[in-house]
């Protein structure tokens, strides 16, 4: 251990007893001991100044910058680098100014207590964070460890997961790990919405044998979505359009003229660790988007009620944009996009008429883009007197381009 000015120490439920002699000596010799009230209470006789960490991070960072030669030890729960204070402070201080001594994460301890290997598990956090990423992981991995908080309790998380279509599975809630009153509740996800647990807990999900993750992408039939009759982007056109958008898991995306929300929701399936903004002005369609997003657990879809381009003004710059409707404002919408996006942003426009095709293509070219145009002509098989005929659909033009 070096003489780093700021020492961050991970502390387990067993408190000081779980620390090495070297770490304990550094804590004892600190001029200031920082941490939450629960952790500071574990060192009642420490002679140094005690600084309580709450939500006052900016204030604490400013104070740390003025520390001079003061020997500071910061106490953190479990592994400080796992959704903990170490990550926050490393955004403000050079690595050589900080030394981190991690403890085993509470999720590691929970898996160990349950007798379950965690080599194929994903660890994530619902602590002061939206649940969209938790839902995404639960649909994709066989074992999941989740840090909880008093807002996102095991009951709330379980209810959210089940409502989002996550399959029922083994669910383990580990309370007060490494403390005298440690307890494990081993049951099923479906049972948790009715249960209450102590505030210090973590949640483990273990899928049953035979479970399979959700596919990376599978367009749903039009019948899966609530929508006005005929007014929905067809599944095959959705698939081709989304392929051109090339969405990454963490992308921020816009769906302009979102209609029923079918494209928004399938964008959200792909950008599941990102955010999708569904922009729509029609009241009936807005209701369809809400219903469909709830049905498919698309927690990372944010509905923006309004007309583009005005409704786009306060949105974060996107990595990808789908345009399914413009309300006659094609040029203004594309101009706004061109002004706010960075190089590499992908844009896909669906149009049904030659006039809109010309407008989209010429506008993008005027801004220095090199748009591609694809005509999609589809025909679906239909039964007729015991035979099959192909029933054609109206052609659609897909205009796509990348910001230079």
C-alpha positions as CSV (number, residue, x, y, z in Angstrom):
1,X,0.0,0.0,0.0
2,X,1.4,3.4,-1.0
3,X,1.1,6.8,0.7
4,X,-1.7,7.9,-1.6
5,X,-3.3,11.1,-0.3
6,X,-6.9,9.7,-0.7
7,X,-7.4,6.1,0.4
8,X,-10.8,4.5,-0.4
9,X,-11.5,1.4,1.6
10,X,-14.2,-1.1,0.8
11,X,-15.9,-2.4,4.0
12,X,-18.0,-5.5,4.2
13,X,-20.9,-6.3,6.6
14,X,-18.3,-7.7,9.0
15,X,-16.9,-4.2,9.4
16,X,-13.4,-3.6,10.8
17,X,-12.9,-7.3,11.4
18,X,-12.9,-8.0,7.7
19,X,-10.0,-5.7,6.9
20,X,-6.3,-6.4,6.9
21,X,-3.9,-5.2,9.5
22,X,-2.2,-2.8,7.0
23,X,-5.6,-1.2,6.0
24,X,-6.7,-1.0,9.7
25,X,-3.5,0.9,10.5
26,X,-4.0,3.4,7.7
27,X,-7.5,4.0,8.9
28,X,-6.3,4.4,12.5
29,X,-3.7,7.0,11.4
30,X,-6.1,9.0,9.2
31,X,-6.6,12.7,10.0
32,X,-10.1,12.5,8.5
33,X,-12.5,9.6,8.1
34,X,-15.1,10.0,5.5
35,X,-18.2,7.8,4.8
36,X,-21.9,7.2,5.3
37,X,-23.2,7.4,8.9
38,X,-23.6,3.6,9.1
39,X,-19.9,3.0,8.2
40,X,-18.6,5.8,10.4
41,X,-20.4,4.3,13.3
42,X,-18.2,1.2,13.0
43,X,-15.2,3.3,14.2
44,X,-16.8,5.1,17.2
45,X,-13.4,5.8,18.9
46,X,-11.5,7.1,15.8
47,X,-9.7,10.2,16.9
48,X,-9.8,12.0,13.5
49,X,-12.5,14.3,12.1
50,X,-15.5,12.4,10.7
51,X,-17.0,13.7,7.5
52,X,-20.4,12.3,6.5
53,X,-21.0,11.6,2.9
54,X,-24.6,12.1,1.7
55,X,-25.6,13.5,-1.7
56,X,-23.2,16.4,-1.4
57,X,-20.6,15.1,-3.9
58,X,-19.7,18.5,-5.5
59,X,-19.1,19.9,-2.0
60,X,-16.9,17.0,-1.0
61,X,-14.9,17.1,-4.3
62,X,-14.2,20.7,-3.7
63,X,-13.0,20.0,-0.1
64,X,-10.8,17.1,-1.3
65,X,-9.1,19.5,-3.7
66,X,-8.1,21.6,-0.8
67,X,-6.9,18.7,1.3
68,X,-3.2,19.6,1.3
69,X,-1.2,17.1,3.4
70,X,-4.3,15.9,5.2
71,X,-4.5,12.1,5.4
72,X,-8.0,11.1,4.3
73,X,-9.6,7.7,4.3
74,X,-13.0,7.2,2.6
75,X,-15.0,4.3,3.7
76,X,-17.3,2.6,1.2
77,X,-19.6,-0.4,1.2
78,X,-18.2,-3.5,-0.5
79,X,-16.3,-2.8,-3.8
80,X,-15.9,1.0,-4.1
81,X,-15.3,0.7,-7.9
82,X,-18.6,-1.1,-8.5
83,X,-21.2,1.7,-8.8
84,X,-19.5,3.3,-5.9
85,X,-17.6,6.4,-4.9
86,X,-14.3,5.4,-6.5
87,X,-15.8,5.8,-10.0
88,X,-17.1,9.3,-9.0
89,X,-13.8,10.5,-7.6
90,X,-11.8,9.1,-10.5
91,X,-13.8,11.5,-12.7
92,X,-12.3,14.4,-10.7
93,X,-8.9,13.2,-9.6
94,X,-5.9,11.6,-11.4
95,X,-5.5,7.9,-10.6
96,X,-2.2,8.6,-8.8
97,X,-4.0,10.7,-6.3
98,X,-6.2,7.8,-5.2
99,X,-5.6,4.4,-3.8
100,X,-8.5,1.9,-3.8
101,X,-8.7,-1.1,-1.5
102,X,-11.8,-3.1,-2.6
103,X,-13.7,-5.5,-0.5
104,X,-15.7,-8.4,-2.0
105,X,-18.9,-7.0,-3.6
106,X,-22.1,-7.8,-1.8
107,X,-23.2,-9.6,-4.9
108,X,-20.1,-11.9,-4.8
109,X,-20.9,-12.6,-1.2
110,X,-24.5,-13.3,-2.0
111,X,-23.7,-15.8,-4.8
112,X,-21.2,-17.5,-2.5
113,X,-23.8,-17.8,0.3
114,X,-26.3,-19.2,-2.2
115,X,-23.7,-21.8,-3.4
116,X,-23.9,-20.6,-7.0
117,X,-21.0,-19.9,-9.2
118,X,-21.0,-16.4,-10.7
119,X,-18.6,-16.7,-13.6
120,X,-21.4,-16.3,-16.1
121,X,-23.3,-13.8,-14.1
122,X,-23.8,-10.1,-14.8
123,X,-23.7,-7.6,-11.9
124,X,-25.7,-4.4,-12.3
125,X,-27.3,-1.8,-10.1
126,X,-30.8,-0.4,-9.5
127,X,-29.5,2.0,-6.8
128,X,-30.6,5.5,-7.8
129,X,-30.8,4.3,-11.4
130,X,-33.6,3.6,-13.9
131,X,-34.7,0.0,-14.2
132,X,-34.5,-0.2,-18.0
133,X,-31.0,-1.7,-17.9
134,X,-32.0,-4.3,-15.3
135,X,-34.9,-5.4,-17.5
136,X,-32.5,-5.6,-20.5
137,X,-30.0,-7.8,-18.6
138,X,-32.7,-10.0,-17.2
139,X,-33.9,-10.8,-20.7
140,X,-30.4,-11.6,-21.9
141,X,-28.3,-13.4,-19.2
142,X,-28.9,-16.6,-17.2
143,X,-27.7,-15.1,-13.9
144,X,-28.0,-11.6,-12.7
145,X,-26.9,-9.8,-9.5
146,X,-28.7,-6.5,-8.7
147,X,-27.9,-3.9,-6.1
148,X,-31.1,-2.5,-4.8
149,X,-32.2,0.6,-2.8
150,X,-35.2,1.8,-0.9
151,X,-37.0,3.0,-4.0
152,X,-36.1,0.0,-6.1
153,X,-36.8,-2.8,-3.6
154,X,-36.8,-6.5,-4.6
155,X,-40.7,-6.2,-4.7
156,X,-40.6,-3.2,-7.1
157,X,-37.9,-4.8,-9.3
158,X,-39.7,-8.1,-9.5
159,X,-43.0,-6.4,-10.4
160,X,-41.3,-4.4,-13.1
161,X,-39.5,-7.4,-14.6
162,X,-42.6,-9.6,-14.7
163,X,-44.7,-6.7,-16.3
164,X,-41.9,-6.4,-18.9
165,X,-42.2,-10.0,-19.9
166,X,-39.2,-11.4,-18.0
167,X,-39.9,-15.1,-17.3
168,X,-40.4,-16.3,-13.7
169,X,-37.2,-17.7,-12.3
170,X,-35.3,-18.5,-9.1
171,X,-34.9,-15.3,-7.1
172,X,-32.7,-15.0,-4.0
173,X,-32.8,-11.9,-1.7
174,X,-29.7,-11.7,0.5
175,X,-30.3,-9.5,3.6
176,X,-27.7,-8.0,6.0
177,X,-24.8,-10.0,4.5
178,X,-21.9,-10.7,6.8
179,X,-23.9,-9.4,9.8
180,X,-25.2,-11.4,12.7
181,X,-28.8,-11.2,11.3
182,X,-27.8,-12.3,7.8
183,X,-30.6,-14.0,6.0
184,X,-31.3,-15.5,2.5
185,X,-34.7,-15.8,1.0
186,X,-34.6,-18.3,-1.8
187,X,-37.8,-18.5,-3.9
188,X,-39.4,-17.4,-7.2
189,X,-39.5,-14.0,-8.9
190,X,-43.3,-14.2,-8.9
191,X,-43.4,-14.3,-5.1
192,X,-41.3,-11.1,-4.5
193,X,-44.0,-8.4,-5.2
194,X,-45.8,-9.6,-2.0
195,X,-42.7,-9.6,0.2
196,X,-40.8,-7.0,2.3
197,X,-37.2,-7.1,3.2
198,X,-34.7,-5.1,5.3
199,X,-33.1,-2.1,3.6
200,X,-29.7,-3.7,3.2
201,X,-30.3,-6.4,0.6
202,X,-29.3,-7.5,-2.9
203,X,-31.2,-9.5,-5.4
204,X,-30.0,-12.5,-7.4
205,X,-31.9,-13.9,-10.4
206,X,-31.1,-17.4,-11.7
207,X,-32.9,-18.7,-14.8
208,X,-34.2,-22.2,-15.0
209,X,-32.7,-25.0,-17.1
210,X,-33.8,-24.7,-20.7
211,X,-34.1,-20.9,-20.5
212,X,-33.0,-19.0,-23.6
213,X,-32.2,-15.3,-24.0
214,X,-34.2,-13.0,-26.1
215,X,-32.9,-12.8,-29.7
216,X,-30.9,-9.8,-30.6
217,X,-33.7,-8.7,-32.9
218,X,-37.0,-10.1,-34.2
219,X,-39.6,-7.8,-35.7
220,X,-43.0,-8.4,-34.3
221,X,-46.1,-8.7,-36.5
222,X,-48.4,-5.7,-36.9
223,X,-51.0,-7.5,-34.8
224,X,-48.7,-7.4,-31.8
225,X,-49.2,-3.6,-31.5
226,X,-52.2,-1.4,-30.8
227,X,-52.5,0.9,-33.8
228,X,-54.9,2.6,-36.2
229,X,-56.0,0.2,-38.9
230,X,-53.3,0.1,-41.6
231,X,-51.2,2.9,-40.1
232,X,-48.1,1.1,-38.9
233,X,-44.7,0.4,-40.4
234,X,-44.8,-3.1,-41.7
235,X,-42.6,-5.7,-40.0
236,X,-40.3,-6.3,-43.0
237,X,-39.9,-2.6,-43.6
238,X,-39.1,-2.1,-39.9
239,X,-36.4,-4.8,-40.1
240,X,-34.8,-3.3,-43.2
241,X,-34.9,0.2,-41.7
242,X,-33.5,-0.8,-38.4
243,X,-30.7,-2.7,-40.2
244,X,-29.7,0.5,-41.9
245,X,-29.8,2.4,-38.5
246,X,-27.2,0.0,-37.2
247,X,-28.2,0.7,-33.6
248,X,-25.7,0.0,-30.8
249,X,-26.8,-1.1,-27.3
250,X,-25.9,2.3,-25.7
251,X,-27.2,4.6,-28.5
252,X,-29.5,7.6,-28.1
253,X,-32.1,7.5,-30.9
254,X,-35.0,9.6,-32.1
255,X,-38.2,8.2,-33.8
256,X,-39.9,11.2,-35.4
257,X,-43.5,10.6,-36.3
258,X,-43.6,7.6,-34.0
259,X,-47.2,6.7,-34.8
260,X,-48.1,3.5,-32.8
261,X,-44.5,3.3,-31.4
262,X,-43.7,0.0,-33.2
263,X,-40.4,1.3,-34.5
264,X,-39.6,3.0,-31.2
265,X,-40.1,-0.2,-29.2
266,X,-37.9,-2.3,-31.6
267,X,-35.3,0.5,-31.6
268,X,-35.4,0.2,-27.8
269,X,-34.9,-3.5,-28.0
270,X,-31.6,-2.9,-29.9
271,X,-30.5,0.3,-28.0
272,X,-31.5,-1.4,-24.7
273,X,-28.8,0.4,-22.6
274,X,-29.5,3.7,-24.4
275,X,-32.6,5.9,-24.8
276,X,-35.2,6.2,-27.5
277,X,-37.3,9.4,-27.9
278,X,-40.6,8.7,-29.6
279,X,-41.8,12.1,-31.0
280,X,-45.5,12.2,-31.9
281,X,-48.2,14.9,-31.8
282,X,-51.4,12.9,-32.4
283,X,-53.3,12.2,-29.1
284,X,-54.6,8.8,-30.3
285,X,-51.2,7.7,-31.4
286,X,-49.6,8.9,-28.1
287,X,-52.0,6.6,-26.3
288,X,-51.0,3.7,-28.6
289,X,-47.3,4.3,-27.8
290,X,-48.0,4.3,-24.1
291,X,-49.9,1.0,-24.3
292,X,-47.4,-0.7,-26.6
293,X,-44.3,0.5,-24.5
294,X,-46.0,-0.9,-21.4
295,X,-46.9,-4.2,-23.1
296,X,-43.3,-4.9,-24.1
297,X,-41.5,-3.4,-21.1
298,X,-39.8,-0.7,-23.2
299,X,-38.7,1.4,-20.2
300,X,-36.1,3.2,-22.2
301,X,-38.7,4.7,-24.6
302,X,-39.4,8.3,-23.6
303,X,-42.5,9.8,-25.3
304,X,-42.2,13.4,-26.5
305,X,-45.6,14.9,-27.3
306,X,-45.3,17.6,-30.0
307,X,-44.5,18.3,-33.6
308,X,-41.0,18.1,-35.1
309,X,-38.8,20.0,-35.5
310,X,-40.0,22.2,-32.5
311,X,-40.3,19.1,-30.2
312,X,-36.7,18.2,-30.9
313,X,-35.2,21.3,-29.5
314,X,-34.5,20.0,-26.0
315,X,-33.6,16.4,-26.8
316,X,-30.0,15.1,-26.5
317,X,-28.1,14.8,-29.7
318,X,-28.9,11.4,-31.2
319,X,-26.6,8.7,-32.6
320,X,-29.4,7.5,-34.9
321,X,-32.7,8.9,-36.2
322,X,-35.7,7.2,-37.8
323,X,-38.3,9.4,-39.6
324,X,-41.6,7.8,-40.2
325,X,-43.7,10.9,-40.6
326,X,-42.9,14.6,-41.1
327,X,-46.3,16.4,-41.3
328,X,-45.0,18.3,-44.3
329,X,-41.9,19.5,-42.5
330,X,-39.3,17.2,-44.1
331,X,-36.8,20.0,-44.9
332,X,-37.0,21.7,-41.5
333,X,-36.7,18.4,-39.7
334,X,-33.6,17.3,-41.7
335,X,-32.1,20.8,-41.3
336,X,-32.5,20.5,-37.5
337,X,-30.9,17.1,-37.5
338,X,-28.0,18.2,-39.6
339,X,-27.3,21.1,-37.2
340,X,-27.4,19.1,-34.0
341,X,-25.9,15.7,-34.8
342,X,-22.2,14.8,-34.9
343,X,-20.3,13.0,-37.7
344,X,-21.4,9.3,-38.0
345,X,-25.0,9.8,-37.0
346,X,-27.3,7.5,-39.1
347,X,-30.6,8.7,-40.4
348,X,-33.3,6.6,-42.0
349,X,-36.4,8.0,-43.6
350,X,-39.4,6.0,-44.8
351,X,-41.6,7.7,-47.4
352,X,-44.4,6.5,-49.6
353,X,-44.6,9.2,-52.3
354,X,-42.2,10.3,-55.0
355,X,-42.5,13.9,-53.8
356,X,-41.4,13.1,-50.3
357,X,-38.6,10.8,-51.7
358,X,-37.4,13.8,-53.8
359,X,-37.6,16.2,-50.8
360,X,-35.6,13.8,-48.5
361,X,-33.0,13.0,-51.0
362,X,-32.4,16.5,-52.3
363,X,-32.4,18.0,-48.8
364,X,-29.8,15.6,-47.5
365,X,-27.6,16.1,-50.5
366,X,-27.8,19.9,-50.1
367,X,-26.4,19.4,-46.5
368,X,-23.5,17.3,-47.9
369,X,-24.8,13.9,-47.1
370,X,-24.7,11.0,-49.6
371,X,-28.1,9.3,-49.2
372,X,-28.9,5.8,-50.4
373,X,-32.4,5.0,-51.7
374,X,-34.1,1.6,-51.7
375,X,-37.5,0.8,-52.9
376,X,-39.2,-2.0,-50.9
377,X,-41.9,-3.9,-52.7
378,X,-43.4,-6.7,-50.7
379,X,-46.1,-9.3,-51.3
380,X,-47.5,-11.6,-48.7
381,X,-48.9,-15.1,-49.3
382,X,-52.7,-15.4,-49.0
383,X,-54.9,-18.5,-49.2
384,X,-57.3,-18.6,-52.1
385,X,-59.5,-21.7,-52.6
386,X,-56.8,-23.9,-51.1
387,X,-54.0,-22.3,-53.1
388,X,-51.7,-19.4,-52.3
389,X,-51.6,-16.1,-54.1
390,X,-49.2,-13.2,-53.4
391,X,-51.0,-10.0,-52.2
392,X,-48.8,-7.0,-52.9
393,X,-48.3,-4.1,-50.4
394,X,-47.8,-0.5,-51.4
395,X,-44.1,0.2,-52.1
396,X,-42.1,2.1,-49.6
397,X,-38.9,4.1,-50.2
398,X,-36.1,3.9,-47.6
399,X,-33.7,6.8,-47.7
400,X,-30.7,6.4,-45.5
401,X,-27.5,8.3,-44.9
402,X,-24.7,9.0,-42.5
403,X,-23.6,12.5,-41.3
404,X,-20.2,13.3,-42.9
